[in-house]
Each structure stands twice: as C-alpha cells, then as structure tokens.
C-alpha cells in the first residue's frame, strides 16, 4: 500500500498473494521492483559484508510464475 494501491511492487488481486505463506508476490516484470530489490541487496552487501544469499521458496516462485504464463 505504498502508493495507496496494492500494486506498487506486487501483482494485483489474488495473483499478488501467496495464500500458503500469507505473503505478497513481487511483480518481477516491473523495472521499479527490480531496482528496489537490487538496491536492497546491495545495501545488505555493503552494510553487513555478507557473501551470499539464501533463497527460500524458489520452487514456489517458479511454480507461481509457470501458472501465470
């Protein structure tokens, strides 16, 4: 609800909600979303000097994306 809608960074409607995890689904096709996520990742890298990411739920993301296409 950043801009008063539920679609600033996420898909709209039921497509934007992961019912099993009770979480939102980013709209990876949006340039703004990609910039936000890359900026956030860079901040963690520079601030905490970590050397890797852990991607939980990649299978779920791939499944959700395959349903969309």
mmJSON file of the N, C-alpha and C atoms, coordinates in Angstrom:
{"data_MODEL":{"atom_site":{
"group_PDB":["ATOM","ATOM","ATOM","ATOM","ATOM","ATOM","ATOM","ATOM","ATOM","ATOM","ATOM","ATOM","ATOM","ATOM","ATOM","ATOM","ATOM","ATOM","ATOM","ATOM","ATOM","ATOM","ATOM","ATOM","ATOM","ATOM","ATOM","ATOM","ATOM","ATOM","ATOM","ATOM","ATOM","ATOM","ATOM","ATOM","ATOM","ATOM","ATOM","ATOM","ATOM","ATOM","ATOM","ATOM","ATOM","ATOM","ATOM","ATOM","ATOM","ATOM","ATOM","ATOM","ATOM","ATOM","ATOM","ATOM","ATOM","ATOM","ATOM","ATOM","ATOM","ATOM","ATOM","ATOM","ATOM","ATOM","ATOM","ATOM","ATOM","ATOM","ATOM","ATOM","ATOM","ATOM","ATOM","ATOM","ATOM","ATOM","ATOM","ATOM","ATOM","ATOM","ATOM","ATOM","ATOM","ATOM","ATOM","ATOM","ATOM","ATOM","ATOM","ATOM","ATOM","ATOM","ATOM","ATOM","ATOM","ATOM","ATOM","ATOM","ATOM","ATOM","ATOM","ATOM","ATOM","ATOM","ATOM","ATOM","ATOM","ATOM","ATOM","ATOM","ATOM","ATOM","ATOM","ATOM","ATOM","ATOM","ATOM","ATOM","ATOM","ATOM","ATOM","ATOM","ATOM","ATOM","ATOM","ATOM","ATOM","ATOM","ATOM","ATOM","ATOM","ATOM","ATOM","ATOM","ATOM","ATOM","ATOM","ATOM","ATOM","ATOM","ATOM","ATOM","ATOM","ATOM","ATOM","ATOM","ATOM","ATOM","ATOM","ATOM","ATOM","ATOM","ATOM","ATOM","ATOM","ATOM","ATOM","ATOM","ATOM","ATOM","ATOM","ATOM","ATOM","ATOM","ATOM","ATOM","ATOM","ATOM","ATOM","ATOM","ATOM","ATOM","ATOM","ATOM","ATOM","ATOM","ATOM","ATOM","ATOM","ATOM","ATOM","ATOM","ATOM","ATOM","ATOM","ATOM","ATOM","ATOM","ATOM","ATOM","ATOM","ATOM","ATOM","ATOM","ATOM","ATOM","ATOM","ATOM","ATOM","ATOM","ATOM","ATOM","ATOM","ATOM","ATOM"],
"id":[1,2,3,4,5,6,7,8,9,10,11,12,13,14,15,16,17,18,19,20,21,22,23,24,25,26,27,28,29,30,31,32,33,34,35,36,37,38,39,40,41,42,43,44,45,46,47,48,49,50,51,52,53,54,55,56,57,58,59,60,61,62,63,64,65,66,67,68,69,70,71,72,73,74,75,76,77,78,79,80,81,82,83,84,85,86,87,88,89,90,91,92,93,94,95,96,97,98,99,100,101,102,103,104,105,106,107,108,109,110,111,112,113,114,115,116,117,118,119,120,121,122,123,124,125,126,127,128,129,130,131,132,133,134,135,136,137,138,139,140,141,142,143,144,145,146,147,148,149,150,151,152,153,154,155,156,157,158,159,160,161,162,163,164,165,166,167,168,169,170,171,172,173,174,175,176,177,178,179,180,181,182,183,184,185,186,187,188,189,190,191,192,193,194,195,196,197,198,199,200,201,202,203,204,205,206,207],
"type_symbol":["N","C","C","N","C","C","N","C","C","N","C","C","N","C","C","N","C","C","N","C","C","N","C","C","N","C","C","N","C","C","N","C","C","N","C","C","N","C","C","N","C","C","N","C","C","N","C","C","N","C","C","N","C","C","N","C","C","N","C","C","N","C","C","N","C","C","N","C","C","N","C","C","N","C","C","N","C","C","N","C","C","N","C","C","N","C","C","N","C","C","N","C","C","N","C","C","N","C","C","N","C","C","N","C","C","N","C","C","N","C","C","N","C","C","N","C","C","N","C","C","N","C","C","N","C","C","N","C","C","N","C","C","N","C","C","N","C","C","N","C","C","N","C","C","N","C","C","N","C","C","N","C","C","N","C","C","N","C","C","N","C","C","N","C","C","N","C","C","N","C","C","N","C","C","N","C","C","N","C","C","N","C","C","N","C","C","N","C","C","N","C","C","N","C","C","N","C","C","N","C","C","N","C","C","N","C","C"],
"label_atom_id":["N","CA","C","N","CA","C","N","CA","C","N","CA","C","N","CA","C","N","CA","C","N","CA","C","N","CA","C","N","CA","C","N","CA","C","N","CA","C","N","CA","C","N","CA","C","N","CA","C","N","CA","C","N","CA","C","N","CA","C","N","CA","C","N","CA","C","N","CA","C","N","CA","C","N","CA","C","N","CA","C","N","CA","C","N","CA","C","N","CA","C","N","CA","C","N","CA","C","N","CA","C","N","CA","C","N","CA","C","N","CA","C","N","CA","C","N","CA","C","N","CA","C","N","CA","C","N","CA","C","N","CA","C","N","CA","C","N","CA","C","N","CA","C","N","CA","C","N","CA","C","N","CA","C","N","CA","C","N","CA","C","N","CA","C","N","CA","C","N","CA","C","N","CA","C","N","CA","C","N","CA","C","N","CA","C","N","CA","C","N","CA","C","N","CA","C","N","CA","C","N","CA","C","N","CA","C","N","CA","C","N","CA","C","N","CA","C","N","CA","C","N","CA","C","N","CA","C","N","CA","C","N","CA","C","N","CA","C","N","CA","C"],
"label_alt_id":[null,null,null,null,null,null,null,null,null,null,null,null,null,null,null,null,null,null,null,null,null,null,null,null,null,null,null,null,null,null,null,null,null,null,null,null,null,null,null,null,null,null,null,null,null,null,null,null,null,null,null,null,null,null,null,null,null,null,null,null,null,null,null,null,null,null,null,null,null,null,null,null,null,null,null,null,null,null,null,null,null,null,null,null,null,null,null,null,null,null,null,null,null,null,null,null,null,null,null,null,null,null,null,null,null,null,null,null,null,null,null,null,null,null,null,null,null,null,null,null,null,null,null,null,null,null,null,null,null,null,null,null,null,null,null,null,null,null,null,null,null,null,null,null,null,null,null,null,null,null,null,null,null,null,null,null,null,null,null,null,null,null,null,null,null,null,null,null,null,null,null,null,null,null,null,null,null,null,null,null,null,null,null,null,null,null,null,null,null,null,null,null,null,null,null,null,null,null,null,null,null,null,null,null,null,null,null],
"label_comp_id":["UNK","UNK","UNK","UNK","UNK","UNK","UNK","UNK","UNK","UNK","UNK","UNK","UNK","UNK","UNK","UNK","UNK","UNK","UNK","UNK","UNK","UNK","UNK","UNK","UNK","UNK","UNK","UNK","UNK","UNK","UNK","UNK","UNK","UNK","UNK","UNK","UNK","UNK","UNK","UNK","UNK","UNK","UNK","UNK","UNK","UNK","UNK","UNK","UNK","UNK","UNK","UNK","UNK","UNK","UNK","UNK","UNK","UNK","UNK","UNK","UNK","UNK","UNK","UNK","UNK","UNK","UNK","UNK","UNK","UNK","UNK","UNK","UNK","UNK","UNK","UNK","UNK","UNK","UNK","UNK","UNK","UNK","UNK","UNK","UNK","UNK","UNK","UNK","UNK","UNK","UNK","UNK","UNK","UNK","UNK","UNK","UNK","UNK","UNK","UNK","UNK","UNK","UNK","UNK","UNK","UNK","UNK","UNK","UNK","UNK","UNK","UNK","UNK","UNK","UNK","UNK","UNK","UNK","UNK","UNK","UNK","UNK","UNK","UNK","UNK","UNK","UNK","UNK","UNK","UNK","UNK","UNK","UNK","UNK","UNK","UNK","UNK","UNK","UNK","UNK","UNK","UNK","UNK","UNK","UNK","UNK","UNK","UNK","UNK","UNK","UNK","UNK","UNK","UNK","UNK","UNK","UNK","UNK","UNK","UNK","UNK","UNK","UNK","UNK","UNK","UNK","UNK","UNK","UNK","UNK","UNK","UNK","UNK","UNK","UNK","UNK","UNK","UNK","UNK","UNK","UNK","UNK","UNK","UNK","UNK","UNK","UNK","UNK","UNK","UNK","UNK","UNK","UNK","UNK","UNK","UNK","UNK","UNK","UNK","UNK","UNK","UNK","UNK","UNK","UNK","UNK","UNK"],
"label_asym_id":["A","A","A","A","A","A","A","A","A","A","A","A","A","A","A","A","A","A","A","A","A","A","A","A","A","A","A","A","A","A","A","A","A","A","A","A","A","A","A","A","A","A","A","A","A","A","A","A","A","A","A","A","A","A","A","A","A","A","A","A","A","A","A","A","A","A","A","A","A","A","A","A","A","A","A","A","A","A","A","A","A","A","A","A","A","A","A","A","A","A","A","A","A","A","A","A","A","A","A","A","A","A","A","A","A","A","A","A","A","A","A","A","A","A","A","A","A","A","A","A","A","A","A","A","A","A","A","A","A","A","A","A","A","A","A","A","A","A","A","A","A","A","A","A","A","A","A","A","A","A","A","A","A","A","A","A","A","A","A","A","A","A","A","A","A","A","A","A","A","A","A","A","A","A","A","A","A","A","A","A","A","A","A","A","A","A","A","A","A","A","A","A","A","A","A","A","A","A","A","A","A","A","A","A","A","A","A"],
"label_entity_id":["1","1","1","1","1","1","1","1","1","1","1","1","1","1","1","1","1","1","1","1","1","1","1","1","1","1","1","1","1","1","1","1","1","1","1","1","1","1","1","1","1","1","1","1","1","1","1","1","1","1","1","1","1","1","1","1","1","1","1","1","1","1","1","1","1","1","1","1","1","1","1","1","1","1","1","1","1","1","1","1","1","1","1","1","1","1","1","1","1","1","1","1","1","1","1","1","1","1","1","1","1","1","1","1","1","1","1","1","1","1","1","1","1","1","1","1","1","1","1","1","1","1","1","1","1","1","1","1","1","1","1","1","1","1","1","1","1","1","1","1","1","1","1","1","1","1","1","1","1","1","1","1","1","1","1","1","1","1","1","1","1","1","1","1","1","1","1","1","1","1","1","1","1","1","1","1","1","1","1","1","1","1","1","1","1","1","1","1","1","1","1","1","1","1","1","1","1","1","1","1","1","1","1","1","1","1","1"],
"label_seq_id":[1,1,1,2,2,2,3,3,3,4,4,4,5,5,5,6,6,6,7,7,7,8,8,8,9,9,9,10,10,10,11,11,11,12,12,12,13,13,13,14,14,14,15,15,15,16,16,16,17,17,17,18,18,18,19,19,19,20,20,20,21,21,21,22,22,22,23,23,23,24,24,24,25,25,25,26,26,26,27,27,27,28,28,28,29,29,29,30,30,30,31,31,31,32,32,32,33,33,33,34,34,34,35,35,35,36,36,36,37,37,37,38,38,38,39,39,39,40,40,40,41,41,41,42,42,42,43,43,43,44,44,44,45,45,45,46,46,46,47,47,47,48,48,48,49,49,49,50,50,50,51,51,51,52,52,52,53,53,53,54,54,54,55,55,55,56,56,56,57,57,57,58,58,58,59,59,59,60,60,60,61,61,61,62,62,62,63,63,63,64,64,64,65,65,65,66,66,66,67,67,67,68,68,68,69,69,69],
"pdbx_PDB_ins_code":[null,null,null,null,null,null,null,null,null,null,null,null,null,null,null,null,null,null,null,null,null,null,null,null,null,null,null,null,null,null,null,null,null,null,null,null,null,null,null,null,null,null,null,null,null,null,null,null,null,null,null,null,null,null,null,null,null,null,null,null,null,null,null,null,null,null,null,null,null,null,null,null,null,null,null,null,null,null,null,null,null,null,null,null,null,null,null,null,null,null,null,null,null,null,null,null,null,null,null,null,null,null,null,null,null,null,null,null,null,null,null,null,null,null,null,null,null,null,null,null,null,null,null,null,null,null,null,null,null,null,null,null,null,null,null,null,null,null,null,null,null,null,null,null,null,null,null,null,null,null,null,null,null,null,null,null,null,null,null,null,null,null,null,null,null,null,null,null,null,null,null,null,null,null,null,null,null,null,null,null,null,null,null,null,null,null,null,null,null,null,null,null,null,null,null,null,null,null,null,null,null,null,null,null,null,null,null],
"Cartn_x":[0.82,0.0,0.867,2.041,2.969,2.352,1.685,1.098,-0.431,-0.989,-2.435,-3.108,-2.348,-2.882,-2.085,-2.55,-1.801,-0.878,-0.647,0.079,1.361,1.887,3.1,4.294,4.5,5.601,5.104,3.821,3.273,2.222,1.941,0.843,-0.47,-1.478,-2.778,-3.639,-4.612,-5.589,-4.983,-5.632,-5.184,-3.829,-3.494,-2.183,-1.036,-1.283,-0.251,-0.186,-0.907,-0.923,-0.61,0.349,0.705,-0.074,-1.142,-2.05,-1.417,-0.496,0.131,1.048,1.765,2.718,2.152,0.953,0.334,1.294,1.788,2.73,2.373,3.02,2.78,3.785,3.436,4.29,4.739,6.044,6.598,6.273,6.111,5.935,7.327,8.007,9.38,9.495,8.392,8.406,8.478,8.389,8.418,9.845,10.242,11.574,11.777,10.755,10.855,11.102,10.465,10.649,12.075,12.58,13.951,14.957,14.774,15.669,15.605,14.405,14.228,14.95,14.729,15.342,16.86,17.37,18.821,19.434,18.754,19.236,19.273,18.238,18.159,19.266,19.496,20.563,21.933,22.119,23.404,23.616,22.566,22.67,23.126,22.518,22.914,24.37,24.789,26.158,27.145,26.859,27.771,27.722,26.55,26.386,26.927,26.622,26.96,28.053,28.536,29.659,29.409,28.17,27.88,28.348,28.42,28.967,28.022,26.748,25.813,24.379,23.482,22.05,21.492,20.433,19.686,18.297,17.941,16.663,15.695,14.923,13.864,12.682,12.066,10.846,11.03,12.208,12.42,11.496,11.305,10.403,8.993,8.567,7.233,7.124,8.157,8.135,8.062,8.834,8.832,7.46,6.838,5.517,4.497,4.53,3.587,3.781,5.029,5.311,4.831,4.998,4.553,3.041,2.314,0.856,0.422,1.233,0.912,1.039,2.033,2.309,1.32],
"Cartn_y":[-1.195,0.0,1.265,1.192,2.321,3.558,3.366,4.498,4.531,3.816,3.782,2.639,1.897,0.717,-0.501,-1.678,-2.882,-3.349,-2.48,-2.931,-2.157,-1.42,-0.653,-1.576,-2.557,-3.516,-4.942,-5.162,-6.52,-6.658,-7.899,-8.166,-7.804,-7.489,-7.137,-8.376,-8.229,-9.289,-10.559,-11.664,-12.957,-13.376,-12.87,-13.179,-12.641,-11.619,-10.992,-11.492,-12.555,-13.062,-14.548,-14.934,-16.348,-16.864,-17.588,-17.991,-18.954,-19.795,-20.76,-20.052,-19.058,-18.344,-17.051,-16.669,-15.411,-14.245,-14.167,-13.11,-12.573,-11.508,-10.876,-11.396,-11.283,-11.731,-10.529,-10.314,-9.213,-9.365,-8.24,-8.215,-8.06,-9.162,-9.138,-8.557,-8.377,-7.781,-6.264,-5.692,-4.239,-3.748,-2.729,-2.157,-1.626,-0.994,-0.433,-1.518,-2.661,-3.782,-4.297,-4.477,-4.973,-4.001,-2.707,-1.694,-1.725,-1.845,-1.908,-3.116,-4.276,-5.499,-5.48,-5.001,-4.912,-3.889,-2.789,-1.77,-2.318,-3.044,-3.631,-4.672,-5.482,-6.492,-5.827,-4.766,-4.052,-3.454,-2.904,-2.33,-3.386,-4.567,-5.649,-6.035,-6.107,-6.467,-5.446,-4.18,-3.137,-2.945,-3.046,-2.788,-3.93,-5.162,-6.316,-7.209,-6.885,-7.608,-9.116,-9.471,-10.895,-11.359,-12.666,-13.186,-14.134,-14.088,-14.949,-14.7,-15.237,-15.152,-16.543,-16.602,-17.847,-17.569,-18.304,-18.094,-19.196,-18.918,-19.844,-19.657,-20.736,-20.642,-20.453,-20.716,-20.551,-21.479,-22.674,-23.616,-23.056,-22.467,-21.879,-20.719,-19.876,-18.755,-19.261,-20.305,-20.85,-21.437,-22.101,-22.675,-21.578,-20.53,-19.433,-18.764,-18.561,-17.931,-18.816,-20.131,-21.029,-21.008,-20.739,-20.653,-19.386,-18.363,-17.087,-17.151,-17.854,-17.895,-18.716],
"Cartn_z":[0.0,0.0,0.0,-0.576,-0.603,-1.251,-2.37,-3.088,-2.979,-2.02,-1.844,-2.571,-3.348,-4.032,-3.569,-3.928,-3.553,-4.671,-5.674,-6.862,-7.141,-6.19,-6.475,-6.745,-5.91,-6.095,-6.333,-6.167,-6.2,-7.292,-7.649,-8.57,-7.883,-8.661,-8.096,-7.87,-7.001,-6.764,-6.206,-6.512,-5.976,-6.547,-7.72,-8.324,-7.467,-6.695,-5.881,-4.453,-4.145,-2.767,-2.744,-1.924,-1.751,-0.545,-0.802,0.272,1.272,0.842,1.74,2.735,2.279,3.137,3.708,3.279,3.685,3.438,2.211,1.842,0.462,0.078,-1.216,-2.236,-3.527,-4.622,-5.445,-5.489,-6.262,-7.741,-8.402,-9.846,-10.462,-10.726,-11.223,-12.628,-13.313,-14.637,-14.604,-13.419,-13.267,-13.023,-13.767,-13.621,-12.212,-11.64,-10.294,-9.248,-9.419,-8.487,-8.562,-9.76,-9.91,-9.312,-9.543,-8.961,-7.438,-6.89,-5.436,-4.848,-5.435,-4.907,-5.03,-6.16,-6.333,-5.382,-5.174,-4.238,-2.813,-2.44,-1.11,-0.909,-1.924,-1.848,-1.721,-2.482,-2.408,-1.024,-0.43,0.916,1.914,1.866,2.783,2.559,1.312,0.978,1.54,1.336,1.798,3.31,3.894,5.325,6.184,5.794,6.63,6.057,4.878,4.249,4.118,3.828,3.673,2.296,2.118,0.868,0.144,0.467,-0.246,0.174,-0.607,-0.336,-0.112,0.622,0.753,0.189,-0.831,-1.492,-1.079,-0.062,0.332,-0.612,-0.944,-1.731,-3.215,-3.746,-5.18,-5.961,-5.475,-6.144,-6.201,-5.101,-5.067,-6.043,-6.121,-7.064,-8.497,-8.798,-10.151,-10.484,-9.507,-9.716,-9.979,-9.184,-9.356,-10.707,-11.127,-12.413,-13.556,-13.431,-14.504,-14.645,-13.561,-13.646,-14.381,-14.31,-14.913,-16.431,-16.915,-18.362,-19.115],
"occupancy":[1.0,1.0,1.0,1.0,1.0,1.0,1.0,1.0,1.0,1.0,1.0,1.0,1.0,1.0,1.0,1.0,1.0,1.0,1.0,1.0,1.0,1.0,1.0,1.0,1.0,1.0,1.0,1.0,1.0,1.0,1.0,1.0,1.0,1.0,1.0,1.0,1.0,1.0,1.0,1.0,1.0,1.0,1.0,1.0,1.0,1.0,1.0,1.0,1.0,1.0,1.0,1.0,1.0,1.0,1.0,1.0,1.0,1.0,1.0,1.0,1.0,1.0,1.0,1.0,1.0,1.0,1.0,1.0,1.0,1.0,1.0,1.0,1.0,1.0,1.0,1.0,1.0,1.0,1.0,1.0,1.0,1.0,1.0,1.0,1.0,1.0,1.0,1.0,1.0,1.0,1.0,1.0,1.0,1.0,1.0,1.0,1.0,1.0,1.0,1.0,1.0,1.0,1.0,1.0,1.0,1.0,1.0,1.0,1.0,1.0,1.0,1.0,1.0,1.0,1.0,1.0,1.0,1.0,1.0,1.0,1.0,1.0,1.0,1.0,1.0,1.0,1.0,1.0,1.0,1.0,1.0,1.0,1.0,1.0,1.0,1.0,1.0,1.0,1.0,1.0,1.0,1.0,1.0,1.0,1.0,1.0,1.0,1.0,1.0,1.0,1.0,1.0,1.0,1.0,1.0,1.0,1.0,1.0,1.0,1.0,1.0,1.0,1.0,1.0,1.0,1.0,1.0,1.0,1.0,1.0,1.0,1.0,1.0,1.0,1.0,1.0,1.0,1.0,1.0,1.0,1.0,1.0,1.0,1.0,1.0,1.0,1.0,1.0,1.0,1.0,1.0,1.0,1.0,1.0,1.0,1.0,1.0,1.0,1.0,1.0,1.0,1.0,1.0,1.0,1.0,1.0,1.0],
"B_iso_or_equiv":[0.0,0.0,0.0,0.0,0.0,0.0,0.0,0.0,0.0,0.0,0.0,0.0,0.0,0.0,0.0,0.0,0.0,0.0,0.0,0.0,0.0,0.0,0.0,0.0,0.0,0.0,0.0,0.0,0.0,0.0,0.0,0.0,0.0,0.0,0.0,0.0,0.0,0.0,0.0,0.0,0.0,0.0,0.0,0.0,0.0,0.0,0.0,0.0,0.0,0.0,0.0,0.0,0.0,0.0,0.0,0.0,0.0,0.0,0.0,0.0,0.0,0.0,0.0,0.0,0.0,0.0,0.0,0.0,0.0,0.0,0.0,0.0,0.0,0.0,0.0,0.0,0.0,0.0,0.0,0.0,0.0,0.0,0.0,0.0,0.0,0.0,0.0,0.0,0.0,0.0,0.0,0.0,0.0,0.0,0.0,0.0,0.0,0.0,0.0,0.0,0.0,0.0,0.0,0.0,0.0,0.0,0.0,0.0,0.0,0.0,0.0,0.0,0.0,0.0,0.0,0.0,0.0,0.0,0.0,0.0,0.0,0.0,0.0,0.0,0.0,0.0,0.0,0.0,0.0,0.0,0.0,0.0,0.0,0.0,0.0,0.0,0.0,0.0,0.0,0.0,0.0,0.0,0.0,0.0,0.0,0.0,0.0,0.0,0.0,0.0,0.0,0.0,0.0,0.0,0.0,0.0,0.0,0.0,0.0,0.0,0.0,0.0,0.0,0.0,0.0,0.0,0.0,0.0,0.0,0.0,0.0,0.0,0.0,0.0,0.0,0.0,0.0,0.0,0.0,0.0,0.0,0.0,0.0,0.0,0.0,0.0,0.0,0.0,0.0,0.0,0.0,0.0,0.0,0.0,0.0,0.0,0.0,0.0,0.0,0.0,0.0,0.0,0.0,0.0,0.0,0.0,0.0],
"pdbx_formal_charge":[null,null,null,null,null,null,null,null,null,null,null,null,null,null,null,null,null,null,null,null,null,null,null,null,null,null,null,null,null,null,null,null,null,null,null,null,null,null,null,null,null,null,null,null,null,null,null,null,null,null,null,null,null,null,null,null,null,null,null,null,null,null,null,null,null,null,null,null,null,null,null,null,null,null,null,null,null,null,null,null,null,null,null,null,null,null,null,null,null,null,null,null,null,null,null,null,null,null,null,null,null,null,null,null,null,null,null,null,null,null,null,null,null,null,null,null,null,null,null,null,null,null,null,null,null,null,null,null,null,null,null,null,null,null,null,null,null,null,null,null,null,null,null,null,null,null,null,null,null,null,null,null,null,null,null,null,null,null,null,null,null,null,null,null,null,null,null,null,null,null,null,null,null,null,null,null,null,null,null,null,null,null,null,null,null,null,null,null,null,null,null,null,null,null,null,null,null,null,null,null,null,null,null,null,null,null,null],
"auth_seq_id":[1,1,1,2,2,2,3,3,3,4,4,4,5,5,5,6,6,6,7,7,7,8,8,8,9,9,9,10,10,10,11,11,11,12,12,12,13,13,13,14,14,14,15,15,15,16,16,16,17,17,17,18,18,18,19,19,19,20,20,20,21,21,21,22,22,22,23,23,23,24,24,24,25,25,25,26,26,26,27,27,27,28,28,28,29,29,29,30,30,30,31,31,31,32,32,32,33,33,33,34,34,34,35,35,35,36,36,36,37,37,37,38,38,38,39,39,39,40,40,40,41,41,41,42,42,42,43,43,43,44,44,44,45,45,45,46,46,46,47,47,47,48,48,48,49,49,49,50,50,50,51,51,51,52,52,52,53,53,53,54,54,54,55,55,55,56,56,56,57,57,57,58,58,58,59,59,59,60,60,60,61,61,61,62,62,62,63,63,63,64,64,64,65,65,65,66,66,66,67,67,67,68,68,68,69,69,69],
"auth_comp_id":["UNK","UNK","UNK","UNK","UNK","UNK","UNK","UNK","UNK","UNK","UNK","UNK","UNK","UNK","UNK","UNK","UNK","UNK","UNK","UNK","UNK","UNK","UNK","UNK","UNK","UNK","UNK","UNK","UNK","UNK","UNK","UNK","UNK","UNK","UNK","UNK","UNK","UNK","UNK","UNK","UNK","UNK","UNK","UNK","UNK","UNK","UNK","UNK","UNK","UNK","UNK","UNK","UNK","UNK","UNK","UNK","UNK","UNK","UNK","UNK","UNK","UNK","UNK","UNK","UNK","UNK","UNK","UNK","UNK","UNK","UNK","UNK","UNK","UNK","UNK","UNK","UNK","UNK","UNK","UNK","UNK","UNK","UNK","UNK","UNK","UNK","UNK","UNK","UNK","UNK","UNK","UNK","UNK","UNK","UNK","UNK","UNK","UNK","UNK","UNK","UNK","UNK","UNK","UNK","UNK","UNK","UNK","UNK","UNK","UNK","UNK","UNK","UNK","UNK","UNK","UNK","UNK","UNK","UNK","UNK","UNK","UNK","UNK","UNK","UNK","UNK","UNK","UNK","UNK","UNK","UNK","UNK","UNK","UNK","UNK","UNK","UNK","UNK","UNK","UNK","UNK","UNK","UNK","UNK","UNK","UNK","UNK","UNK","UNK","UNK","UNK","UNK","UNK","UNK","UNK","UNK","UNK","UNK","UNK","UNK","UNK","UNK","UNK","UNK","UNK","UNK","UNK","UNK","UNK","UNK","UNK","UNK","UNK","UNK","UNK","UNK","UNK","UNK","UNK","UNK","UNK","UNK","UNK","UNK","UNK","UNK","UNK","UNK","UNK","UNK","UNK","UNK","UNK","UNK","UNK","UNK","UNK","UNK","UNK","UNK","UNK","UNK","UNK","UNK","UNK","UNK","UNK"],
"auth_asym_id":["A","A","A","A","A","A","A","A","A","A","A","A","A","A","A","A","A","A","A","A","A","A","A","A","A","A","A","A","A","A","A","A","A","A","A","A","A","A","A","A","A","A","A","A","A","A","A","A","A","A","A","A","A","A","A","A","A","A","A","A","A","A","A","A","A","A","A","A","A","A","A","A","A","A","A","A","A","A","A","A","A","A","A","A","A","A","A","A","A","A","A","A","A","A","A","A","A","A","A","A","A","A","A","A","A","A","A","A","A","A","A","A","A","A","A","A","A","A","A","A","A","A","A","A","A","A","A","A","A","A","A","A","A","A","A","A","A","A","A","A","A","A","A","A","A","A","A","A","A","A","A","A","A","A","A","A","A","A","A","A","A","A","A","A","A","A","A","A","A","A","A","A","A","A","A","A","A","A","A","A","A","A","A","A","A","A","A","A","A","A","A","A","A","A","A","A","A","A","A","A","A","A","A","A","A","A","A"],
"auth_atom_id":["N","CA","C","N","CA","C","N","CA","C","N","CA","C","N","CA","C","N","CA","C","N","CA","C","N","CA","C","N","CA","C","N","CA","C","N","CA","C","N","CA","C","N","CA","C","N","CA","C","N","CA","C","N","CA","C","N","CA","C","N","CA","C","N","CA","C","N","CA","C","N","CA","C","N","CA","C","N","CA","C","N","CA","C","N","CA","C","N","CA","C","N","CA","C","N","CA","C","N","CA","C","N","CA","C","N","CA","C","N","CA","C","N","CA","C","N","CA","C","N","CA","C","N","CA","C","N","CA","C","N","CA","C","N","CA","C","N","CA","C","N","CA","C","N","CA","C","N","CA","C","N","CA","C","N","CA","C","N","CA","C","N","CA","C","N","CA","C","N","CA","C","N","CA","C","N","CA","C","N","CA","C","N","CA","C","N","CA","C","N","CA","C","N","CA","C","N","CA","C","N","CA","C","N","CA","C","N","CA","C","N","CA","C","N","CA","C","N","CA","C","N","CA","C","N","CA","C","N","CA","C","N","CA","C","N","CA","C","N","CA","C"],
"pdbx_PDB_model_num":[1,1,1,1,1,1,1,1,1,1,1,1,1,1,1,1,1,1,1,1,1,1,1,1,1,1,1,1,1,1,1,1,1,1,1,1,1,1,1,1,1,1,1,1,1,1,1,1,1,1,1,1,1,1,1,1,1,1,1,1,1,1,1,1,1,1,1,1,1,1,1,1,1,1,1,1,1,1,1,1,1,1,1,1,1,1,1,1,1,1,1,1,1,1,1,1,1,1,1,1,1,1,1,1,1,1,1,1,1,1,1,1,1,1,1,1,1,1,1,1,1,1,1,1,1,1,1,1,1,1,1,1,1,1,1,1,1,1,1,1,1,1,1,1,1,1,1,1,1,1,1,1,1,1,1,1,1,1,1,1,1,1,1,1,1,1,1,1,1,1,1,1,1,1,1,1,1,1,1,1,1,1,1,1,1,1,1,1,1,1,1,1,1,1,1,1,1,1,1,1,1,1,1,1,1,1,1]
}}}
